[in-house]
Amino acid sequence: MKWVEITVTTALPAVEAIADILLESRTGGIVEESTQPGLTQLRGYLPVGPATMVTLNAICSRVQALKTLGLDTGPAHIETEIVEDSGWAQAWKNHFTPFAVGRRLWISPTWDETIPPTGAVVVALDPGMAFGSGLHASTQMCLSVIEEHVRGGERVFDVGAGSGILSIAAAKLGAATVLAIDNDPVAVEVARQNIQHNRVADRVTVRLGHLLDGVPDQANVILANLIADIHLSFLANGLTHLTPGGILAASGIVEDRMNEMETVARSAGLRLLEVKRDAEWRCLVLTRDA
């Protein structure tokens, strides 16, 4: 199968907006790389088909339109290349090697045979075309929240589950039940495969859906690794789904949007416990007071 590799070089203030454009165009996930100070490359893939050119033109138009809205997009340079499935997949495998997160977690690709450190909690992963290899700062900050706040017996919601990495980590660290939700059918299937591979399917349920729409229950821990614009609507209803004393990790926020996010969270009745920081990325650790 052939794919169109789309690479957008942009300034940091436009990363979230362009990532949103690519995700809405069904690129199946995004790889983010820092190329030089102040610039980032976002890379996604589209299957080659009759509608490919229409989708590419729409992406280009929407990216260029961001400038008219006053957003600093930097060069906003877009490159495309036709690649074979095996080509980019193998390149990804070469890039994704095992690494440690926090005190106990060891994130490893399913194809790697490196022996993990003694006592490590291993999350074996094949991200496929879903977001969530664990390499991104926003994912690593969520993993640290799991390690700090999942002690055993919790109910966890993973919103925007992607590859399922956070759900698997939560289950392996002792969560009693985990609900993983994503609005991308590709991500849902990838998450199910990873969850089965890690043998936690008895505690993790994967569902296709939008945020927590239609979920009547509450969780002790909610993991939301989303972009800021989605957080605006999600945090407004966060209290509804969080148990008193529960933890909500809102990650994937760039520094420039912090004040806005904190205001929305406070208005929703959530109290800020901590802000985790990694380069330009932030994770709000929120709670609902008893």
C-alpha positions in Angstrom: 0.0 0.0 0.0 1.2 3.5 -0.8 0.9 6.6 1.4 1.4 10.3 1.1 3.7 11.5 3.8 2.8 15.1 4.8 5.4 17.2 6.6 4.6 20.7 7.9 7.3 22.9 9.3 5.9 25.5 11.6 6.5 27.8 14.5 5.6 26.6 18.0 2.5 28.8 18.5 0.8 27.0 15.5 1.7 23.4 16.5 -1.7 22.7 18.1 -3.8 24.2 15.3 -1.9 22.4 12.6 -1.9 19.1 14.5 -5.7 19.5 14.8 -6.0 20.1 11.0 -3.9 17.0 10.3 -5.9 14.8 12.7 -9.2 16.0 11.3 -8.0 15.0 7.9 -7.7 11.4 9.2 -3.9 11.2 9.0 -4.2 8.5 11.7 -1.7 10.1 14.1 1.1 12.6 14.1 4.9 12.4 14.6 6.4 15.6 16.0 10.0 16.5 15.8 11.9 19.6 16.8 14.1 20.6 13.9 15.7 23.9 15.2 15.0 26.4 17.9 11.5 27.8 17.6 10.4 25.4 14.8 8.7 22.0 14.8 7.9 19.5 12.1 4.6 17.6 12.1 4.3 14.5 10.0 1.3 12.5 9.1 0.2 9.9 6.5 -2.7 9.6 4.1 -3.5 6.5 2.1 -3.2 7.1 -1.7 -6.7 7.1 -3.2 -9.2 9.0 -5.3 -9.7 11.7 -2.6 -6.1 12.2 -1.7 -5.5 15.4 -3.7 -8.7 16.9 -2.4 -7.6 16.3 1.1 -4.1 17.6 0.5 -5.5 20.8 -1.0 -7.8 21.3 2.0 -4.9 20.8 4.4 -2.8 23.4 2.5 -5.6 25.9 2.4 -6.4 25.5 6.1 -2.8 25.9 7.2 -2.3 29.0 5.1 -5.5 30.5 6.5 -4.1 30.4 10.0 -1.9 33.4 9.1 -5.0 35.5 8.4 -6.2 34.7 11.9 -3.1 36.3 13.3 -1.4 33.0 14.3 2.4 32.8 14.0 2.9 29.8 11.7 6.5 30.6 10.9 7.4 29.2 7.5 4.3 27.0 7.4 6.2 24.9 4.8 4.4 21.8 3.5 6.2 18.9 1.8 4.6 15.7 0.5 6.2 12.5 -0.6 4.8 9.1 -1.8 6.1 6.3 0.4 5.6 2.6 0.5 3.9 1.2 3.6 7.0 -0.9 4.5 9.3 2.0 4.0 7.9 4.5 6.6 6.9 1.7 8.9 10.5 0.4 9.1 11.8 4.0 9.5 9.5 4.4 12.5 10.7 1.1 14.0 14.3 2.3 13.7 13.4 5.5 15.5 11.4 3.9 18.4 13.7 2.2 20.9 13.0 1.2 24.6 13.2 3.9 27.3 12.3 4.4 30.9 9.7 6.8 32.2 9.6 7.7 35.9 10.8 5.2 38.5 9.2 2.0 37.2 7.8 2.2 33.7 9.7 0.8 30.8 8.2 1.5 27.3 9.3 -0.9 24.7 8.3 -1.6 21.1 6.8 -5.1 20.6 9.6 -6.0 18.2 12.5 -5.1 20.5 14.1 -7.9 22.6 16.1 -5.6 25.0 15.9 -7.0 28.6 14.2 -4.4 30.8 15.7 -3.2 34.1 14.9 -5.4 37.1 11.5 -4.7 38.6 10.4 -2.5 35.7 6.7 -2.4 34.7 6.9 -3.1 31.0 4.5 -1.5 28.4 5.1 -3.3 25.1 3.7 -1.1 22.3 3.2 -1.0 18.5 1.8 2.5 17.9 0.9 1.7 14.3 -1.0 4.7 12.9 -2.2 5.9 16.3 -0.7 8.7 18.5 1.0 7.5 21.6 4.5 5.9 21.4 5.5 7.5 24.6 8.1 9.6 23.0 6.1 12.9 23.1 6.4 15.0 26.3 2.7 15.2 26.7 2.4 11.4 26.9 5.4 11.1 29.3 3.8 13.6 31.7 0.6 11.6 31.7 2.6 8.5 32.5 4.2 10.2 35.4 0.7 11.2 36.7 -0.3 7.5 36.5 2.7 6.4 38.4 2.1 8.9 41.1 -1.7 8.5 41.5 -2.6 4.9 40.5 -1.9 2.8 43.6 -4.4 0.0 43.1 -8.1 -0.5 42.7 -8.9 2.8 40.8 -11.3 3.3 37.9 -9.5 5.2 35.1 -10.8 6.9 32.0 -8.3 7.4 29.2 -9.7 10.1 26.8 -8.1 10.2 23.4 -6.5 6.9 24.0 -4.5 6.6 20.8 -2.3 3.6 20.9 -3.6 2.7 24.4 -0.2 3.4 26.1 -1.8 5.2 29.1 -4.5 2.6 29.6 -2.0 -0.2 29.6 0.3 1.6 32.0 -2.7 2.3 34.4 -3.8 -1.3 34.3 -0.3 -2.7 34.9 0.2 -0.3 37.8 -3.0 -1.6 39.5 -6.1 0.1 38.2 -9.1 -2.1 38.6 -10.9 -1.0 35.4 -9.9 1.3 32.6 -12.1 2.8 29.9 -10.1 3.9 26.8 -11.9 6.1 24.3 -10.9 7.5 21.0 -12.8 9.0 18.0 -10.5 7.5 15.4 -11.4 3.9 14.4 -7.8 3.2 13.5 -6.6 4.2 17.0 -9.4 2.1 18.6 -8.2 -1.0 16.7 -4.5 -0.3 17.4 -5.3 0.2 21.1 -7.2 -3.1 21.3 -4.3 -5.0 19.7 -1.8 -3.4 22.2 -4.0 -4.1 25.1 -4.4 -7.8 24.2 -0.6 -8.1 23.6 0.0 -6.7 27.1 -2.6 -9.1 28.6 -4.7 -6.5 30.3 -7.9 -6.9 28.2 -9.7 -8.2 31.3 -9.4 -4.8 32.9 -9.3 -2.4 29.9 -12.3 -1.7 27.6 -11.8 0.2 24.4 -14.6 2.3 22.9 -15.1 4.4 19.8 -16.5 7.8 20.9 -16.1 11.5 21.4 -14.5 12.5 24.7 -16.8 11.1 27.5 -20.1 11.6 25.7 -22.5 8.9 26.8 -20.4 7.7 29.7 -22.6 7.9 32.8 -19.9 6.8 35.4 -17.2 8.6 37.3 -13.6 7.8 37.5 -10.9 8.2 40.2 -8.4 9.2 37.6 -9.1 10.8 34.2 -6.2 11.0 31.6 -6.8 13.5 28.8 -3.9 14.0 26.4 -5.6 16.3 24.0 -5.0 19.6 22.3 -5.9 22.9 24.0 -9.0 23.7 21.9 -10.5 20.3 22.8 -9.6 20.8 26.4 -11.7 24.0 26.5 -14.9 22.0 26.1 -13.8 18.9 27.9 -12.7 20.6 31.1 -15.9 22.5 31.3 -17.6 19.1 32.0 -14.7 17.4 33.8 -16.3 17.6 37.2 -19.3 15.5 36.0 -17.1 12.5 35.4 -14.6 12.8 38.3 -15.1 11.3 41.8 -14.6 13.7 44.8 -10.9 13.7 45.5 -10.2 12.3 42.0 -7.4 13.3 39.7 -7.7 14.7 36.2 -4.5 15.0 34.1 -5.0 17.5 31.3 -1.9 17.2 29.0 -0.9 18.4 25.5 -1.1 22.1 26.4 1.5 24.6 25.2 2.7 27.2 27.6 0.9 30.1 25.8 -2.5 28.5 26.5 -1.9 27.9 30.2 -3.8 30.9 31.7 -6.8 30.1 29.5 -6.9 26.4 30.5 -6.5 27.3 34.2 -9.4 29.7 34.0 -11.7 27.1 32.4 -10.7 24.5 35.0 -11.4 26.8 37.9 -14.8 27.8 36.4 -15.7 24.1 36.2 -14.9 23.6 39.9 -11.6 21.9 39.5 -8.6 22.8 41.7 -5.1 22.9 40.4 -2.7 20.6 42.3 0.4 20.8 40.0 1.7 21.9 36.7 4.1 19.4 35.0 6.5 21.0 32.5 8.6 19.6 29.7 10.0 22.1 27.2 7.1 24.1 25.8 4.5 21.4 26.9 2.4 21.5 30.0 0.2 19.1 32.0 -2.4 20.4 34.5 -2.9 18.0 37.4 -6.4 18.8 38.7 -8.7 17.5 41.4 -12.3 17.7 42.5 -12.5 18.6 46.2 -14.6 16.2 48.4 
